[in-house]
Amino acid sequence: MKNIAFAALIPAALLLSACTTVEPVYKDNGPRFGSCVEGGPDSVAQQFYDLRTAQPTQGLPNAQLLAKYRPYLSDKLYQSLVKANGEQNARYQGDLFSSVAAGPTEASVADASSIPNRDARNIPLRVSLSRDDKQWQDEVLMVHEGNCWAVDDVRYAASAPHADGGSLSEMLRK
């Protein structure tokens, strides 16, 4: 009797073990139309902010600087910046990639190793920014496009962020 009960449990155990197989949430993260930078989300974000602090700009980046930023930016954000640049709208004042209009002189992106979901398509990362004696934090949204991580948005989190919105994408939409 015990052998029959045990024999009946084997198929049930196999069936249950098949149910615990974990499949990635996204098997295909979509295409990437531009070139990209090697590395994980935190590495790419840090490289972007290193470039930004080395070559700061106020308002919209010109076409030459935007071409340098291209490998770090998502297709969507890049197209939004190109469109805004084509409008030649003077309303974009100050540093668009941080909460503080003067922009940072130093930036440190939080490590993404604490992110539990490795199948995530987008990851928000804290960025500690500073200029002179002023310090603040913003959040950079990294998105996975194809095999690349890219900056998709910047959420302004300082105590007195830009008046045009709570994020870069909101500012560009207005």
Secondary structure as GFF3:
##gff-version 3
##sequence-region A 1 174
A	DSSP	alpha_helix	2	19	.	.	.	ID=ss1
A	DSSP	alpha_helix	41	54	.	.	.	ID=ss2
A	DSSP	alpha_helix	63	69	.	.	.	ID=ss3
A	DSSP	three_ten_helix	70	72	.	.	.	ID=ss4
A	DSSP	alpha_helix	75	87	.	.	.	ID=ss5
A	DSSP	beta_strand	106	109	.	.	.	ID=ss6
A	DSSP	three_ten_helix	112	114	.	.	.	ID=ss7
A	DSSP	beta_strand	122	131	.	.	.	ID=ss8
A	DSSP	beta_strand	134	145	.	.	.	ID=ss9
A	DSSP	beta_strand	148	155	.	.	.	ID=ss10
A	DSSP	alpha_helix	168	173	.	.	.	ID=ss11
###
